[in-house]
Amino acid sequence: MSSIHSRPQWRAFLELGFRPLYLLATLWGAVSIALWLYAPGWLAHSPVPSLYWHAHEMLWAFIGTIAVGFLLTASATWTGHKTLHGPALGGLCLIWIAARLCLLTPGGLTAALILDTLFFLVAAAELARVILLARNRRNYGIPLAILALGLSHALFLYSLLQGHDPMPYFYSGFWTMALVTLLIARRVIPFFSMRAIPGLNIPMQTRSGQWQMGISVLAIIVSLLSWRLPLAAALAALGLIALVQWLRWHPWASRRKPLLWILYLGYAGLAIGLLSAAAYEAGLIERAAWPVHIVGLAGFSVMIIGMLTRTALGHLGQPLSASPRLVVGYGLLLAAVALRLLALIPSAWSLPLLHLAGACWVLALLNYLLQFAPLLIRPRQA
């Protein structure tokens, strides 16, 4: 990455959604895991039980927030209309920060429910505004997906307020996030690959993408209805479609391009995770922790670290190449994935492996912040 010459600027920091939201969500992704694993006493006053807090913060405050940051930025490119920026974007970030604090404060559950729901509502409304202004029909479903993500969050916290099990709403949010991830990945991975690899030609696969979206919506509905076998069939179909797409994207061609192979690995992890989730719903796997962590870590999180770097480099005017330090960060995240999955196997090593996985995770995200935070708070390089 090129050297930094300019001074930090609030105007630059709040210019596009990816700048503050990538920084905040990545920092919180590291801090929340550190709190949950190494300082659980800090969570003693949270209005949400520790395991539910961890699930909520990983899905909505980390993964979902980065998706919002990406979409607010990408939709400005897709539509030609500027999305939230300046004080309005700063206000959205303050809402997000306040929600995080409320979930660490006794009696803060209702406020967190309102604040995080408002965060997703504002994001969905802004996406709808620019997409409708541009009559960008291809992306009409994106605001609805973000709205559904926010609704699943609201139902998750509301069920806790009522003393009910919130996990059905976690899974509905989880499969909504899978829909968003499949939609984004199917567009950006072929696009990035064809730009970076001369002569590479990847078909659009529009038909399979349409099937993915339709089946994803079906999966969300049947998960809420607790129809396990139909959900297993839907998830298996999604996993198989994703694997076929992955093969047609010529993954071997990305082997010398770290900015690409990390995305390919994430998409493969997502496909395998969807198949493992299908196996769980069909009764072939006993523990839900397996598909949740394969999809969430090997899928969502591996793709996220790739998207965080590739999109930030592009929008910040940096060379589109991965430095050795970036590749080290990829390695740390992949190590976190492997160690966390190994920790799911009951043994005397489970807890040490979990702690080691957490350390690798935290280091991977801090590695990203050390390299990108100075760029995110400064004007784009010419």
C-alpha positions in Angstrom: 0.0 0.0 0.0 1.2 3.5 -0.8 2.5 5.8 2.0 0.2 8.2 3.8 0.8 11.9 3.2 -2.5 13.6 4.1 -3.9 14.4 7.5 -7.0 12.5 8.9 -10.3 14.2 8.0 -13.8 13.7 9.4 -15.1 14.6 5.9 -13.1 11.8 4.3 -13.9 9.3 7.1 -17.7 9.9 6.6 -17.5 10.0 2.8 -18.8 6.5 2.1 -20.4 3.8 4.2 -17.5 1.4 4.1 -15.1 3.7 5.8 -16.7 4.0 9.3 -18.7 0.8 9.2 -15.7 -1.4 8.2 -13.6 0.1 10.9 -16.2 0.0 13.7 -17.4 -3.6 12.8 -13.9 -5.0 12.5 -12.8 -3.4 15.8 -15.9 -4.7 17.5 -15.4 -8.2 16.0 -12.0 -8.3 17.7 -13.2 -6.7 21.0 -16.4 -8.8 21.4 -14.6 -12.1 20.9 -11.9 -11.0 23.4 -14.5 -10.1 25.9 -16.5 -13.3 25.5 -13.5 -15.6 25.7 -11.0 -13.8 28.0 -13.0 -11.3 30.1 -16.4 -12.8 30.6 -16.8 -10.8 33.7 -17.3 -7.7 31.6 -20.5 -9.4 30.3 -21.9 -10.0 33.7 -24.1 -6.9 33.5 -25.3 -7.5 30.0 -29.1 -7.9 29.8 -28.5 -10.8 27.3 -27.1 -14.2 28.5 -23.5 -14.7 27.3 -24.1 -17.3 24.5 -27.0 -15.3 23.1 -25.0 -12.1 23.3 -22.1 -13.7 21.4 -24.5 -15.0 18.7 -26.2 -11.6 18.3 -23.0 -9.6 18.2 -21.4 -11.9 15.6 -24.3 -12.1 13.3 -25.9 -8.6 13.4 -23.2 -6.3 14.9 -20.2 -7.8 13.0 -21.3 -9.7 9.8 -24.5 -7.7 9.2 -22.9 -4.3 9.8 -20.1 -5.0 7.3 -22.7 -6.1 4.8 -24.5 -2.8 5.3 -21.2 -0.9 4.9 -20.5 -2.7 1.6 -24.0 -2.3 0.2 -24.2 1.5 1.0 -20.9 1.9 -0.9 -21.6 -0.5 -3.7 -25.1 0.9 -4.3 -23.7 4.3 -4.9 -21.6 2.8 -7.7 -24.5 0.7 -9.1 -27.0 3.6 -9.2 -24.8 6.7 -9.6 -26.6 8.3 -6.6 -24.7 9.2 -3.4 -25.7 7.3 -0.3 -25.5 8.4 3.3 -22.5 10.5 4.0 -21.3 13.2 6.4 -23.4 13.9 9.5 -26.1 11.5 8.4 -23.7 8.6 8.2 -22.1 9.7 11.4 -25.5 9.6 13.1 -26.1 6.1 11.8 -22.7 5.1 13.3 -23.6 6.7 16.7 -26.9 4.6 16.7 -24.8 1.5 16.2 -22.3 2.4 18.9 -25.1 3.2 21.4 -26.7 -0.2 20.7 -23.4 -2.0 21.5 -23.2 -0.1 24.8 -26.8 -0.8 25.7 -26.2 -4.6 25.3 -23.4 -4.2 28.0 -25.6 -2.3 30.4 -28.2 -3.6 32.8 -31.7 -2.8 31.6 -30.4 -1.9 28.2 -32.2 -4.6 26.2 -35.2 -2.5 25.0 -33.0 0.4 24.0 -30.7 -2.0 22.1 -33.7 -3.5 20.3 -34.9 -0.1 19.2 -31.5 1.2 18.3 -30.3 -1.7 16.2 -33.6 -2.0 14.5 -33.4 1.7 13.6 -29.9 1.0 12.2 -31.1 -1.6 9.8 -34.3 0.3 9.0 -32.3 3.4 8.0 -29.9 1.3 6.0 -32.7 -0.5 4.1 -34.5 2.8 3.5 -31.4 4.5 2.1 -30.7 1.5 -0.2 -34.3 1.5 -1.4 -34.1 5.3 -2.1 -31.1 5.1 -4.4 -32.1 1.9 -6.0 -35.6 3.1 -6.8 -34.3 6.5 -8.0 -32.1 4.7 -10.5 -34.8 2.2 -11.3 -32.1 -0.4 -10.7 -34.5 -3.4 -10.9 -31.7 -5.9 -10.6 -31.2 -4.8 -7.0 -34.8 -4.3 -5.8 -34.5 -7.3 -3.5 -31.5 -5.9 -1.6 -33.3 -3.4 0.7 -35.9 -6.1 1.5 -33.1 -8.4 2.5 -31.6 -5.8 4.9 -35.0 -5.1 6.2 -35.5 -8.8 6.9 -32.1 -8.9 8.6 -33.2 -6.1 10.9 -36.5 -7.7 11.6 -34.9 -11.0 12.6 -32.7 -9.0 15.0 -35.7 -7.3 16.5 -37.6 -10.6 17.0 -34.4 -12.1 18.5 -34.2 -9.5 21.2 -38.0 -9.2 21.7 -38.2 -12.9 22.4 -35.6 -12.5 25.1 -37.7 -9.7 26.6 -40.6 -12.1 26.7 -38.6 -14.9 28.2 -38.8 -17.1 25.1 -36.1 -18.9 23.2 -34.6 -16.5 20.6 -32.7 -19.0 18.5 -35.4 -19.5 15.8 -34.9 -15.8 15.0 -31.2 -16.2 15.0 -31.5 -18.9 12.3 -33.9 -16.8 10.3 -31.3 -14.0 10.4 -28.6 -16.4 9.7 -30.2 -17.6 6.5 -31.1 -14.1 5.5 -27.4 -13.3 5.8 -26.7 -16.3 3.6 -29.0 -14.9 1.0 -27.2 -11.5 1.1 -23.8 -13.2 0.9 -24.7 -15.4 -2.0 -26.2 -12.4 -3.9 -23.1 -10.3 -3.3 -20.5 -13.0 -4.0 -22.2 -14.2 -7.2 -21.6 -10.6 -8.5 -18.3 -9.6 -7.2 -16.2 -12.7 -7.4 -16.5 -13.2 -11.1 -16.2 -9.4 -11.7 -13.0 -9.1 -9.6 -11.6 -12.3 -11.1 -12.1 -11.3 -14.7 -10.5 -7.9 -14.0 -7.4 -9.4 -12.3 -6.8 -12.4 -14.5 -6.2 -11.7 -18.2 -8.2 -14.0 -20.5 -10.5 -15.4 -17.8 -14.1 -15.6 -18.9 -16.8 -16.4 -16.4 -20.4 -16.7 -17.5 -23.0 -14.7 -15.5 -25.0 -17.8 -14.5 -28.1 -15.6 -14.1 -30.5 -18.6 -14.0 -28.7 -20.3 -11.2 -28.5 -17.0 -9.3 -32.3 -16.6 -9.6 -32.8 -20.1 -8.3 -30.5 -19.3 -5.4 -32.5 -16.2 -4.4 -35.8 -18.0 -4.6 -34.6 -21.0 -2.6 -33.0 -18.7 0.0 -36.3 -17.0 0.6 -38.0 -20.4 0.9 -35.3 -21.5 3.4 -35.9 -18.4 5.6 -39.7 -19.1 5.6 -39.5 -22.8 6.4 -36.9 -22.1 9.1 -39.4 -19.9 10.9 -42.0 -22.6 10.5 -39.6 -25.2 11.9 -40.1 -27.5 8.9 -36.9 -29.4 9.2 -37.0 -31.6 6.1 -38.1 -28.9 3.7 -35.3 -26.7 5.2 -32.8 -29.5 4.7 -33.8 -29.8 1.0 -33.6 -26.1 0.5 -30.2 -25.8 2.1 -28.8 -28.8 0.2 -30.0 -27.2 -3.1 -28.3 -23.9 -2.1 -25.1 -25.7 -1.3 -25.0 -27.7 -4.5 -25.8 -24.6 -6.6 -23.0 -22.7 -4.9 -20.5 -25.6 -5.5 -21.4 -25.7 -9.2 -21.0 -22.0 -9.5 -17.6 -22.1 -7.7 -16.3 -24.7 -10.1 -17.5 -22.7 -13.1 -15.6 -19.7 -11.7 -12.3 -21.5 -12.4 -11.0 -21.4 -8.7 -7.5 -22.7 -9.7 -7.0 -19.5 -11.8 -7.0 -17.5 -8.5 -4.1 -19.4 -6.9 -1.5 -16.6 -7.4 -3.9 -13.8 -6.4 -4.4 -13.7 -2.7 -7.1 -11.0 -3.0 -9.0 -13.6 -5.1 -8.3 -17.0 -3.6 -9.4 -15.8 -0.1 -12.8 -15.0 -1.7 -12.9 -18.3 -3.5 -12.1 -20.1 -0.2 -14.9 -18.2 1.5 -17.5 -19.2 -1.1 -16.4 -22.8 -1.0 -16.7 -22.7 2.8 -20.2 -21.2 2.5 -21.2 -24.0 0.1 -19.9 -26.7 2.4 -21.5 -25.0 5.3 -24.9 -25.0 3.6 -24.5 -28.7 2.9 -23.6 -29.4 6.5 -26.6 -27.4 7.6 -28.8 -29.6 5.4 -27.3 -32.7 7.0 -28.1 -31.3 10.5 -31.7 -30.5 9.6 -32.0 -34.0 8.1 -30.8 -35.5 11.4 -27.4 -36.7 10.0 -25.4 -34.3 12.3 -26.2 -34.0 16.0 -24.9 -30.6 16.9 -26.1 -27.3 15.3 -22.7 -25.8 16.3 -21.1 -27.5 13.3 -23.1 -25.9 10.5 -23.3 -22.6 12.3 -19.5 -22.3 12.6 -18.8 -23.7 9.1 -21.1 -21.2 7.5 -20.3 -18.4 9.9 -16.5 -18.8 10.0 -15.4 -20.7 6.9 -18.1 -19.0 4.8 -19.1 -15.5 6.0 -15.9 -14.6 7.9 -13.4 -15.7 5.3 -15.4 -13.9 2.6 -15.6 -10.8 4.8 -11.8 -10.5 5.3 -11.4 -10.8 1.5 -14.1 -8.2 0.9 -12.8 -5.9 3.5 -9.4 -5.8 1.8 -10.4 -5.9 -1.8 -13.1 -3.3 -1.7 -11.2 -1.0 0.6 -8.1 -1.0 -1.6 -10.3 -0.2 -4.7 -12.2 2.6 -3.1 -9.2 4.1 -1.3 -7.2 4.3 -4.6 -4.6 1.7 -3.5 -2.9 -0.9 -5.7 -5.0 -4.0 -6.1 -2.4 -6.4 -4.7 -2.1 -8.1 -1.3 1.0 -7.2 0.7 2.7 -10.0 2.7 1.2 -8.5 5.9 -2.3 -8.9 4.4 -1.6 -12.5 3.5 -0.5 -13.1 7.1 -3.9 -11.8 8.2 -5.6 -14.2 5.9 -3.5 -17.0 7.4 -4.4 -16.0 10.9 -8.1 -16.0 10.0 -7.9 -19.4 8.3 -6.1 -20.7 11.4 -8.9 -19.4 13.6 -11.4 -21.3 11.4 -9.5 -24.6 11.6 -8.9 -24.3 15.4 -12.5 -23.3 16.1 -13.8 -26.3 14.2 -11.3 -28.6 16.0 -12.5 -27.2 19.3 -16.0 -28.5 18.5 -14.7 -32.1 18.8 -15.1 -33.0 22.5 -11.7 -33.6 24.1 -9.4 -32.3 26.8 -8.1 -29.9 24.1 -11.4 -28.3 23.3 -11.1 -25.2 25.6 -7.4 -24.5 24.8 -8.2 -24.8 21.1 -11.1 -22.4 21.5 -8.9 -19.9 23.2 -6.2 -20.3 20.6 -8.8 -19.8 17.8 -10.0 -16.6 19.5 -6.5 -15.3 19.7 -5.9 -15.9 16.0 -9.3 -14.3 15.2 -8.4 -11.2 17.2 -5.0 -10.9 15.7 -6.4 -11.3 12.2 -8.8 -8.4 12.6 -6.2 -6.2 14.4 -3.8 -6.9 11.6 -6.4 -5.5 9.2 -7.1 -2.4 11.3 -3.4 -1.6 11.7 -3.0 -1.5 7.9 -6.4 0.0 6.9 -7.5 2.3 9.7 -4.9 5.0 8.8 -6.3 4.9 5.2 -10.0 4.8 6.2 -9.7 8.1 8.1 -7.8 10.0 5.3 -8.8 11.2 1.8 -8.5 8.7 -1.1 -5.1 8.6 -2.7 -5.0 10.1 -6.2 
